[in-house]
Amino acid sequence: MQNRKKVIIVGAGVAGIASAIELAESGIEVHIIESRSFIGGRMYSFQDDSTGEWLDNGQHIMIGAYENFFRILKTLGTSDLIRCQKKLSVPFIDIDGIKSNFSSVLFPGMPGLVFGFLRMKEVVFKSRINAIKLLKKIIVNKIEIADKTVKNVLKENNQRDDIIKRFWEPLSLAVLNSPPELVSAKLLTEVLKKATSKGNFSACLCFPKVPLSELIEPFKSWLELKGGKILYRTPVDKILIENHNASVLLINGEHIEADAIISCVPHHVLIRMLPGNLKNHNIFQALNLFNYSAIISIYLWLNKEIIQIPFMGMLGTTTQWIFNKRILCRADEKAEKEYLPHYALTISGAYDLTEISSENIAQKCFSEIKKSFNFSDDLILLNWKVIKEKRATFIASPEIESLRLKSTTPVKNFFLGGDWTDTGLPATLEGAALSGYKAAKKAIEFLNNGISS
């Protein structure tokens, strides 16, 4: 045990957890340094003061192809806390109350998505055929996407406004957290390939059956059994570089050394922690060009049930998705009796809304629901909660996609994880998990070479 290698991970989000699992399962001692009092990063739950219910900081939509994130849950024994569709089915409603459904219920993989397009009666036949042609090009790599936005690719492939409104734009916002005109087509194509690579289940949507924090709650005990530990409420001041080796300086002045350091924090936090000689390095200077996209989550407690299904997409409204929490997620018994109908709404790419008051946002979304679902004044808003994540994800523009950092750095024992690193995936739970595993594997390669700090 005296010769056991030690790795410090800065940040206990999904990337940090994935890194820790990979390292600990390889027999390496893992110490995680976390500035907050809980793990999970941007995936966490908290208890609402008004209702007593446990709320997530945002509703997460997963797909069956999330193999790296689901590996975390399998390791922790919580994979049974995820509810997945058996077949892809995405219901929609627009501001005028017109309902539709994108479904691949009869066929797996690519044939299922083709079937879904063909059944979209709300768009003209030509739009459906053009969408199928584009999807086929994407799957078989017969399309030029380098340095192009999603919008560029859609226009170059004759995608009409009706199919963009009802399929491509909702997909871009859900997967990339930004509208088609801003984000890299490369990332969207990667998601579509994954969603069709392993049959129909890969594209199916999955949802937590419990508050998000419960999915990773066993991690602390799991890590301790492996000989590791988590230091909570422990902010890092700097990553120190001496003799081409990295170590950690805490904000309280304590200096901590290890055989390797893995940073799994958001890019703006990493910039703050880097010493001047690294901050000015051409690799890290690219971080100054990254920008964030916001996500706003709205929780509404109503006097009446408005949908009797788990979720719906909303079109032509500020609200993009509505989730029936009473169906999807276990609730506190007392809160459920007092506030029976409970819904979560999400707005991605919410650049223009973050400075609007929370009450105005809640009332605006409530008004949209009344109109879309044809309710009059008999639908009453009993309570609400608005959560603004101004730095939810980085904006994956084509320019930024080419600048995403690798797992390795110019410092031999310093490695990077985080959904903003070069995973080839969007800033999702799956991207974060993949980044953590990649960083850990690079650290293990370094340690196995017999070179340590």
C-alpha positions in Angstrom: 0.0 0.0 0.0 3.0 2.3 0.6 3.7 2.3 -3.2 0.1 3.0 -4.1 -0.2 5.9 -6.6 -2.3 8.9 -5.6 -4.3 11.2 -7.8 -6.1 14.4 -6.9 -9.3 15.3 -8.8 -10.4 18.9 -8.5 -14.2 19.0 -8.9 -16.8 16.3 -7.9 -19.2 16.8 -10.8 -20.1 14.0 -13.3 -16.6 14.2 -14.9 -14.9 14.0 -11.6 -17.0 11.1 -10.5 -16.2 9.2 -13.7 -12.5 9.9 -13.3 -12.6 8.7 -9.7 -14.3 5.5 -10.7 -11.8 4.7 -13.5 -8.9 5.4 -11.2 -10.1 3.6 -8.1 -11.0 0.5 -10.1 -7.4 0.5 -11.3 -6.1 0.5 -7.7 -5.2 4.1 -7.5 -5.8 6.2 -4.4 -8.2 9.0 -5.2 -8.7 12.3 -3.3 -11.4 14.6 -4.7 -11.4 18.3 -3.8 -14.8 19.9 -4.0 -15.6 23.6 -3.2 -19.2 22.9 -2.4 -20.9 20.8 0.2 -22.3 18.3 -2.2 -21.2 16.3 -5.3 -22.8 16.3 -8.8 -21.6 19.6 -10.3 -24.5 20.9 -12.4 -26.5 17.8 -11.6 -27.9 18.2 -8.1 -31.1 18.4 -6.1 -32.3 20.7 -3.3 -35.3 21.0 -1.0 -37.7 23.7 -1.9 -38.6 26.0 1.1 -42.2 26.6 0.1 -43.4 23.1 -0.7 -40.8 20.9 1.0 -40.3 19.0 -2.2 -36.9 18.0 -3.6 -36.3 19.7 -6.9 -33.5 19.2 -9.5 -31.5 22.2 -10.6 -32.9 21.3 -14.0 -34.7 18.5 -15.7 -32.3 16.2 -17.6 -33.3 14.2 -20.7 -31.1 11.3 -21.4 -31.0 8.8 -24.3 -30.3 5.1 -24.3 -26.9 5.7 -25.9 -25.6 7.3 -22.7 -23.2 4.4 -22.2 -20.6 6.3 -20.1 -23.1 8.0 -17.8 -25.0 4.8 -17.3 -21.7 3.0 -16.5 -21.5 5.4 -13.5 -24.9 4.5 -12.3 -24.3 0.7 -12.8 -21.1 1.0 -10.7 -23.0 2.8 -8.0 -26.0 0.4 -8.1 -28.5 3.1 -9.1 -29.2 2.2 -12.8 -32.6 0.9 -11.8 -33.6 4.5 -10.8 -33.8 5.5 -14.5 -37.0 5.1 -16.5 -36.4 4.5 -20.2 -38.9 4.3 -23.1 -39.1 1.0 -24.9 -39.6 2.8 -28.2 -38.8 6.4 -29.1 -41.9 8.6 -28.8 -41.8 12.4 -28.5 -45.3 14.1 -28.2 -45.6 17.8 -29.1 -48.2 20.5 -28.7 -48.1 24.0 -30.2 -49.4 27.3 -29.0 -52.7 26.7 -30.8 -53.3 23.3 -29.1 -52.4 21.2 -32.1 -50.8 17.9 -31.0 -48.4 15.7 -32.9 -46.0 12.8 -32.1 -42.6 11.9 -33.5 -42.5 8.1 -33.0 -40.4 5.2 -34.2 -42.6 2.6 -32.4 -42.5 0.0 -35.3 -38.9 -0.2 -36.2 -35.4 0.0 -34.6 -32.5 2.4 -35.4 -32.5 4.3 -38.7 -35.7 2.7 -40.1 -37.5 3.8 -37.0 -36.5 7.5 -37.5 -37.5 7.3 -41.2 -40.9 5.9 -40.1 -41.1 8.8 -37.6 -40.5 11.4 -40.3 -43.0 9.8 -42.7 -45.7 10.0 -40.0 -45.2 13.8 -39.5 -48.5 14.8 -41.1 -48.1 18.4 -39.8 -45.4 19.0 -42.4 -45.6 18.7 -46.2 -44.5 15.4 -47.8 -41.5 17.1 -49.5 -40.2 18.3 -46.1 -40.4 14.7 -44.8 -38.5 13.3 -47.7 -35.8 15.9 -47.5 -35.3 15.2 -43.8 -35.0 11.5 -44.5 -32.4 12.2 -47.2 -30.4 14.4 -44.8 -30.6 11.9 -42.0 -29.3 9.1 -44.3 -26.4 11.3 -45.4 -25.5 11.9 -41.7 -25.6 8.3 -40.7 -23.4 7.1 -43.6 -21.0 10.0 -43.4 -21.9 11.4 -46.8 -22.2 15.0 -45.7 -19.7 17.9 -45.4 -20.1 19.4 -41.9 -16.6 20.8 -41.1 -16.8 24.4 -39.6 -20.5 24.6 -40.3 -23.5 25.4 -38.0 -26.5 23.2 -37.9 -28.4 26.0 -39.7 -25.9 26.0 -42.6 -26.3 22.2 -43.0 -30.0 22.4 -42.9 -30.2 25.1 -45.6 -27.7 23.3 -47.8 -29.8 20.2 -47.6 -33.1 21.8 -48.5 -34.7 21.5 -45.0 -37.9 23.6 -45.1 -39.1 25.8 -42.3 -41.9 23.4 -41.3 -39.5 20.5 -40.5 -37.0 22.9 -38.9 -39.7 24.2 -36.5 -41.0 20.7 -35.6 -37.9 18.6 -35.6 -34.5 20.1 -36.1 -34.8 23.2 -33.9 -36.3 21.3 -30.9 -33.5 18.7 -31.3 -30.8 21.4 -31.5 -32.1 23.1 -28.3 -32.5 19.8 -26.4 -29.2 18.3 -27.4 -26.9 21.3 -27.8 -28.7 23.9 -25.6 -28.6 26.5 -28.4 -30.5 27.2 -31.6 -29.3 25.9 -35.0 -27.7 29.1 -36.1 -25.2 29.1 -33.3 -24.0 25.5 -32.9 -21.7 23.1 -34.6 -23.3 20.6 -37.0 -20.6 18.1 -36.1 -21.9 17.6 -32.6 -25.5 17.1 -33.7 -24.5 14.6 -36.3 -22.5 12.6 -33.6 -25.6 12.5 -31.4 -27.7 11.2 -34.3 -25.1 8.5 -35.1 -25.1 7.3 -31.5 -28.8 7.3 -31.4 -29.1 5.0 -34.4 -26.0 2.9 -33.8 -27.3 0.1 -31.5 -30.9 -0.4 -32.4 -34.0 1.5 -31.3 -33.1 1.7 -27.6 -30.2 4.0 -28.3 -32.6 6.7 -29.4 -35.1 6.2 -26.6 -35.5 8.9 -24.0 -34.7 8.2 -20.4 -35.6 10.0 -17.2 -34.6 9.8 -13.5 -37.3 8.3 -11.3 -35.8 10.1 -8.2 -34.2 13.5 -7.5 -30.9 13.7 -9.4 -28.7 13.7 -6.3 -30.0 10.2 -5.4 -28.5 8.8 -8.6 -25.0 9.5 -7.3 -25.6 9.4 -3.5 -23.8 6.1 -3.0 -20.6 7.5 -4.6 -19.0 8.8 -1.3 -19.3 5.4 0.4 -18.2 3.6 -2.8 -15.1 5.7 -3.0 -14.2 5.3 0.7 -14.4 1.5 0.3 -11.8 1.9 -2.4 -9.5 3.9 -0.1 -10.4 7.3 -1.5 -12.0 10.4 0.0 -13.8 13.6 -0.8 -12.8 16.9 0.7 -16.0 19.1 0.8 -16.1 22.9 1.1 -12.4 23.0 0.0 -11.9 25.6 -2.7 -8.7 25.4 -4.7 -6.7 28.7 -5.1 -4.1 27.6 -7.7 -2.7 24.8 -9.7 1.0 25.1 -9.0 3.6 24.1 -11.5 7.1 23.3 -10.3 9.7 21.3 -12.2 7.1 20.5 -14.8 4.9 18.9 -12.3 1.5 20.0 -11.0 0.2 20.3 -7.4 -2.7 22.0 -5.7 -2.7 25.1 -3.5 -5.9 25.4 -1.5 -7.4 28.8 -0.7 -6.5 28.2 3.0 -2.8 28.1 2.0 -2.4 24.3 2.3 -0.3 22.8 -0.4 -1.2 19.2 -1.6 0.9 17.0 -3.8 0.1 13.8 -5.7 1.4 11.7 -8.5 -1.1 13.3 -10.9 -3.7 16.0 -10.9 -7.0 16.0 -12.9 -9.1 19.2 -13.2 -12.8 18.5 -13.7 -14.1 22.0 -13.3 -15.9 24.4 -15.7 -13.5 26.2 -18.0 -14.0 29.6 -16.4 -13.0 28.1 -13.0 -9.9 26.5 -14.6 -8.8 29.8 -16.0 -8.9 31.3 -12.5 -6.9 28.5 -11.0 -4.1 28.4 -13.7 -0.8 30.0 -12.9 0.4 32.8 -15.2 2.8 30.6 -17.1 0.0 28.2 -18.1 -2.7 30.8 -18.4 -0.7 32.5 -21.2 0.1 29.2 -23.0 -1.5 29.1 -26.4 -3.5 26.0 -25.6 -5.2 27.6 -22.5 -5.6 31.0 -24.1 -8.4 29.4 -26.2 -10.5 29.2 -23.0 -11.0 32.9 -23.1 -13.0 32.5 -26.3 -15.6 30.1 -24.7 -19.1 31.5 -24.0 -21.9 30.0 -22.0 -25.5 29.2 -22.8 -28.2 29.5 -20.2 -31.0 27.1 -19.2 -34.0 28.1 -17.2 -36.1 25.6 -15.3 -39.6 26.4 -14.0 -41.5 24.3 -11.5 -45.2 24.9 -11.4 -47.7 23.5 -8.9 -51.3 23.7 -10.3 -54.8 22.9 -9.1 -55.5 20.7 -12.1 -53.7 18.0 -14.1 -53.0 19.2 -17.6 -51.2 16.2 -19.2 -51.5 12.5 -18.2 -48.3 11.5 -19.9 -44.7 11.8 -18.7 -43.7 14.8 -21.0 -44.4 16.9 -24.1 -42.4 19.2 -26.3 -43.9 22.6 -26.8 -43.7 24.5 -30.1 -44.1 28.2 -30.8 -43.8 29.0 -27.1 -41.1 30.3 -24.8 -41.4 27.0 -22.9 -39.8 24.1 -24.8 -40.5 21.1 -22.7 -43.0 20.2 -20.0 -42.6 17.2 -17.7 -45.2 15.6 -15.4 -43.2 15.2 -12.2 -45.9 13.1 -10.6 -45.5 10.5 -13.2 -41.7 10.7 -13.7 -40.4 11.2 -10.2 -41.0 10.0 -6.7 -42.5 12.8 -4.5 -42.6 13.6 -0.8 -45.9 12.2 0.4 -46.9 15.3 2.3 -46.0 17.7 -0.5 -47.8 15.5 -3.0 -51.0 15.6 -1.0 -50.9 19.4 -0.7 -49.8 20.1 -4.3 -50.9 17.2 -6.4 -50.3 18.4 -10.0 -46.6 19.3 -10.4 -44.8 20.1 -13.6 -41.2 21.0 -14.6 -40.7 23.3 -17.6 -37.4 23.9 -19.4 -36.1 26.7 -21.7 -32.7 26.0 -23.3 -30.6 28.7 -25.0 -32.3 31.2 -22.7 -30.0 34.1 -23.4 -32.6 36.8 -23.4 -34.5 35.7 -20.3 -31.9 35.5 -17.5 -32.4 39.2 -16.6 -36.2 39.0 -16.6 -37.7 38.5 -13.1 -38.4 35.0 -12.0 -42.1 35.8 -11.4 -42.5 37.2 -14.9 -41.0 34.1 -16.4 -43.3 31.8 -14.3 -46.4 33.8 -15.2 -45.4 33.9 -18.9 -44.9 30.1 -19.1 -48.2 29.6 -17.1 -50.1 31.7 -19.6 -48.6 29.7 -22.5 -49.7 26.5 -20.9 -53.3 27.8 -20.4 -53.4 28.8 -24.1 -51.8 25.6 -25.5 -53.9 23.2 -23.4 -57.1 25.3 -23.8 -57.6 26.1 -20.1 -59.5 29.2 -19.0 -59.4 30.9 -15.6 -60.2 27.6 -13.8 -56.5 26.6 -14.0 -54.8 28.2 -11.0 -51.1 28.5 -10.3 -50.6 27.5 -6.7 -46.9 27.9 -6.4 -43.8 28.3 -8.6 -40.0 28.1 -8.5 -37.7 29.4 -11.2 -34.0 28.3 -11.5 -31.6 30.2 -13.7 -28.5 28.4 -14.7 -26.7 31.2 -16.5 -23.6 29.1 -17.2 -25.4 25.8 -17.9 -23.3 24.7 -20.9 -20.7 26.1 -23.2 -21.9 27.3 -26.7 -20.5 24.7 -29.1 -20.1 26.9 -32.1 -18.0 25.6 -35.0 -15.1 27.9 -34.0 -15.1 26.7 -30.4 -15.5 23.0 -31.4 -12.1 23.2 -33.0 -10.6 24.7 -29.8 -11.8 22.3 -27.2 -8.9 21.1 -25.1 -7.5 17.5 -25.0 -7.3 15.4 -21.8 -3.5 16.0 -21.7 -1.7 19.3 -21.1 1.8 20.6 -21.5 2.4 19.6 -17.9 3.1 15.9 -17.8 1.1 15.0 -14.7 -1.8 17.4 -15.2 -5.0 16.3 -17.0 -8.3 17.7 -17.9 -11.9 16.5 -17.7 -15.2 18.4 -18.2 -18.0 18.4 -20.7 -16.3 21.3 -22.5 -13.1 19.3 -23.3 -12.6 17.5 -26.6 -15.1 14.6 -26.3 -16.7 15.0 -29.7 -20.0 15.2 -27.9 -22.2 18.1 -26.7 -22.1 19.4 -23.1 -24.4 16.6 -21.7 -24.2 14.2 -18.8 -22.8 11.7 -21.3 -20.1 14.2 -22.5 -19.1 14.9 -18.9 -18.8 11.2 -18.1 -16.8 10.4 -21.2 -14.4 13.3 -20.5 -13.8 12.0 -17.0 -13.0 8.5 -18.1 -10.7 9.8 -20.8 -8.8 12.0 -18.4 -8.4 9.1 -16.0 -7.1 6.7 -18.6 -4.5 9.3 -19.7 -3.5 9.7 -16.1 -3.2 5.9 -15.7 -1.0 5.7 -18.8 1.2 8.3 -17.3 1.4 6.6 -13.9 2.1 3.2 -15.5 5.1 4.6 -17.3 6.8 4.8 -13.9 7.1 8.6 -13.9 5.7 10.5 -11.0 6.0 13.8 -9.3 
